[in-house]
Amino acid sequence: MEKLDLISVVTVTLNSDKTILDTLRSVAEQEDIVVEHIIKDGGSSDTTLSLASSQPGSVRILEQTDNGIYDAMNQGFRAAKGDIICFLNSDDYFIDARVLKDVLNAFRDSEAEIVYGDLEIIGNHGDVIRSWRSGEIIKGKLRGQQLPHPSFFVRRSIIEKLDRPFDDSYRIAADFKQQLLLINKLGSTTHYLQRPLVRMRHGGESSQSMSAVMDGWKECMRAYREVTGKSGFVFVISKVARKLRQMHLFNR
C-alpha cells in the first residue's frame, strides 16, 4: 500500500461564521498528525474568511465560485494534497483531538482503502440528541445503509478512480452515490472505527422538511439505479427503516 503522510480535511463554507470556529479549532487541535485544512469558500459576505485566516495551523483558503455544495467539494478535493481525504461540514467538528490519529492508525493497521466511524448529532445548545451508529459493512456491500460522510475517510488513490468525487447533478445524495461507487461497484476495502468521530449540528440539506426528505429518497433511488442498474426501491425502504430504528434506539 502507498505511504500515508498527510490528511486533507476539506470544508465548504458560505457565510458560516456562526459555526466555523468550532470546525477550525477541532482540526487545528488534532494531535500527532500532519493535516492540511482546505477552506473552500463560495463567496461569503460575513466574517467567515477573516475567522479562517486568523486561525493557527495549516489552513488553506480557496475562494472560487461554484455551482453548489457538491461542485464546491470537488473543487476542494482538486486543491487537496493529502494521501487521505475527508469532507467536514462547516457546522460540524471532530469530537476530540485524537480523531485523525486514530483514523491514520486504522488505515495503517488494517490497510483498508476506506475508514469510517460513528457520528453524534447535537441540538441548539450543544447537547447530543442522537447517535448515528454506522455499523459493519456486510460482505463488502452497502445493504440498506449509508455512512455519515463527515466521518468517512478515503485514500486519495481510491477516490481518484471516480470521474469526480461527487456527482454535482445531485442536490442531496451525491455523497451516497459516491459510497455506492467506491464500495459496491469498485469493491474498496473498509474498516469500521467503532467510536464517534464527528459531532454534527441538527439540520442540513437533506433534513429540513418532509419535502426535502422525499427528494433525498428519490435521489438515493436514482443513485442506486445509476450505479447498480436496479430500481433501488427495496434498498431505500431498508435505509429508511434502519434510520428509524437508530432514531428509536439512540435518541437522547
N, C-alpha and C positions, 0 to 999 in steps of 0.2 A: 504494500500500500504506500501511497505517497506520503512525504513528510508533512507534518501538521505543525505549523508555527504560529499562524495568525488567524484570529477570528474577526470577521467583519459583521458588525451589527448595523443594519440599515433601518433608519427611522424616517418615515414620510411625515412631513409637517405642513400644515396650513392653518395659520392663526391658532397655534397650540400653546400659547403662553400660560394658560391656566394649569396645564398638566406637565409640560415638557421638562420642568426641572427635576421631577421625580425620575423621569426616564433617563435624563442625562446623568444624574448622580448615581443611579443604580448601575450604569455602565462604567462610569469613572471609578467606582469603588470596588470593582472586581479585583480579586487578589490573585497574585502569582500567575498572571496571564498577559499575553500580548494581544491587545484588542484595538481595532480602529472602529470609530463610531461615525457612520455617514449620516448626516442630516440632509435629506433631500427635500428642499422647500419649494412649494409651488407658487410662491408669491405672497407671503404673509404680510399683512399690514399692521400687525400688533408688535409685541416685543419678542417674538419667538427667536428671531435671528440674533438679537443682541444677547439674549439669555444663552443661546447655544455658543456664541463666540466667546462668552466670558467664562466658560467652564474649563477647568483643567483637564488634561488628558488628551488623547488623540482623537479630537473631533474634526471631521472634515465636512464643510458645508458646501452643498451643491445647490445653487439657485438656478432653476430651469423650469420653464412652463411645461405642463403635461396635460394629458387628456383624461385624467382621473387617477385614482389611487393605484390601480394596478400598473398603469403606464409609468407612474412615479416610482413604484417599486422596481420595475425593470430598469429604469434609469439609475436608481441607486445601486442595483446589482452590477451594472456595467462599470460603475465607478469604483466598486469594491475591489480590494486586492487580496482578501483573505483566502485561506485554504478551506475554511468553514464559514458558512453564511447563515445568518438568521435575520428575520424581519420582526422588529419590535415596534409596536404601535406607539404613537406619541402620547397616548394616555395610559400606557402600560409600563411596568417596571419589573426588573429582576427582583426576586423575593429576598435574596441575601447576596453577600459578597463572594460566595463560593460557587455560584451557579456555573459560570463559564469554565472554571477549573474542573468541576465535576463533569461537565459536558466533554471537555477535551480529554480527560482521563477515560471517559466511556468510549470515545472514538478510538483512542489508542489501545485500550484493553480488549475491546470487542472486535476491532477492525470493521465495524459497521460503516455503512455509507450514509445512514441517517440515524440521528439520536433525537429522541423526543421525550417529553416528560408531562407532568400534570400542570394544572393552572388553577388559580383561585380567582374568583370574581368578587369584587368589593363594591359596597354601596357608596352613597354620597359622603358618608362620614369615615370612610376607610375601613369599615368593618367587613369581614368576609361573610358574604351571603350565600355563596355556593362554591363547591369544588368540582372541577372537571377532571375526572379520572380517565386518562387516555386508554389504559388497558393494553394488554399484549396484542400484537397482530398475529392472527392465527393462520398458519400455513402460507405466510408470505403475501396475504391479500387483505385489503381493507374490506370488511364484511359488515355493512351497516354501521360503520363508524367513520368519523372524521377526526383528525388530530388537531389540536389547537395550534394554529400556525405561529403564535408568538413563542411557543415552547418547542418549536420544530427546527432542528439544525441539520444542515445537509452539506456534504462535501461539494466544493466548487466543481470538481471534476465530474460529478454526477449531474448536477443541475445544468451544467453546460451541454449535456446531451439533448436538452429540450431546445426547441426553436427559440423560445424565450421563457423566462421563469414563470411569468403569469400571462395568461391569455386576456389581453385588455379589452376584448369584445364583451367580457363579462363585467357585471357591476357588483356582484356579491360573492360569487362562488369560484373565482379563479384560483384561490388557494386550494379548494377541494379538487379541482381538475388537476392542479399540479401534483397533488398527493397521489391521485389515481394514476397519473402518467409515471411518476417515479416508482411507485410501489407495485401497483397491479400490472402495469404494462412492461416497465423496464426491469422489474424484479429486484429493485435495490434492497440491500440488506439493512435491517433496522435493529436498534437497541432501545429498549424502554427503560428510561431512568425513572425509577418509581418514587418520585417525590415532586412536590410543586416547584416549578422553576420561575414562574411569572405570576404577577398579580395584574388583573385586567379590570378596569372600571366598567361597571354595568352600562350597557348601551352598545353602540356600534352599528355599522351599516345594515347588518342583517337582523337586528333585534329591536328596531324602533317601533314597529307597528305590525299588525297581523298581515297587512298588505305586503310589507317588506319580507315577512316570514314566508308567505306564499311565493313571492318572487324568488326567494332563496331556494325553496324546494324545487321550483321549476328549473332554476339554473343548475341545481345538483343533478336533476334527471337529465338535463341536456348534456352536462359534463360526462355523466356515466355512459350515455348513449354514444357520445363522440369518441370516448376512449375505448369502450368495450364492444360497441355495436349492439348492446342490449338496451331495453327500454329504461331501466333504472327505477321502475316503479317500486318493486319489492325492496330494492336497496334503500330507497328514500324512506319508505314506510318503516323499515328496520332502524334506520338512522333516527327518525323521529321518536320511535318507541324507546330507543336507547337513551336519547336525551331526556325524555320524560322520566324514565327510570332513574337517571342520575339526579335529576332535579328533586325527585322524591327522597332518594337515599342520602344525598349530600347537601340538601338545602339547610342552611343555618337559621 
